[in-house]
Amino acid sequence: MFRTFKIQIKKGHRMYDYFQNISILTNNLFNTINYYYRQIISGFENDFNNENQIEVLNNINEYLT
């Protein structure tokens, strides 16, 4: 079982900029992963006929091999 809690840090806090930056980077990573996932799934359904799907596959092959 997991527990979570929320801490609000206001703009005047010395750690605000750090956490703001981490939140933005985390959101960007989440969106990129979802984009890659959607391109791969739709590519398997449609035989990778889209330029974006082919680019994603090439990126994955390049960085994982």
Phi, psi and omega per residue, in radians:
M1 nan 2.395 -3.122
F2 -1.903 2.561 3.039
R3 -2.117 2.492 3.073
T4 -2.233 2.750 3.023
F5 -2.590 2.806 -3.040
K6 -2.035 2.316 3.049
I7 -2.127 2.174 3.121
Q8 -1.677 2.215 3.122
I9 -1.975 2.132 -3.089
K10 -1.433 2.856 -3.065
K11 -1.018 -0.489 -3.124
G12 -1.359 -0.222 -3.097
H13 -1.222 2.526 -3.075
R14 -1.178 -0.369 -3.138
M15 -1.686 0.039 -3.055
Y16 -1.037 -0.877 -3.099
D17 -1.063 -0.690 3.126
Y18 -1.069 -0.903 -3.113
F19 -1.190 -0.573 3.082
Q20 -1.097 -0.790 3.128
N21 -1.124 -0.779 3.120
I22 -1.070 -0.699 3.127
S23 -1.113 -0.725 3.132
I24 -1.142 -0.798 3.141
L25 -1.108 -0.698 3.114
T26 -1.111 -0.757 3.122
N27 -1.113 -0.726 3.105
N28 -1.088 -0.738 3.111
L29 -1.104 -0.772 3.121
F30 -1.036 -0.796 -3.140
N31 -1.140 -0.685 3.126
T32 -1.133 -0.761 3.125
I33 -1.098 -0.743 3.109
N34 -1.108 -0.684 3.101
Y35 -1.071 -0.863 3.139
Y36 -1.058 -0.761 3.142
Y37 -1.043 -0.825 -3.133
R38 -1.107 -0.695 3.141
Q39 -1.141 -0.698 -3.140
I40 -1.187 -0.825 -3.125
I41 -1.084 -0.824 -3.138
S42 -1.205 -0.499 3.084
G43 -1.157 -0.708 3.098
F44 -1.170 -0.526 3.122
E45 -1.350 -0.509 -3.035
N46 -2.079 0.350 3.098
D47 1.035 0.570 3.027
F48 0.883 1.008 -3.129
N49 -1.747 0.078 -3.117
N50 -1.818 2.483 3.130
E51 -1.033 -0.691 -3.142
N52 -1.110 -0.708 -3.141
Q53 -1.135 -0.727 3.136
I54 -1.172 -0.702 3.110
E55 -1.091 -0.745 3.121
V56 -1.092 -0.791 3.118
L57 -1.078 -0.738 3.108
N58 -1.098 -0.703 3.100
N59 -1.106 -0.744 -3.131
I60 -1.145 -0.768 3.106
N61 -1.092 -0.688 -3.117
E62 -1.163 -0.754 -3.020
Y63 -1.567 -0.278 3.140
L64 -1.756 -0.131 3.140
T65 -1.834 nan nan
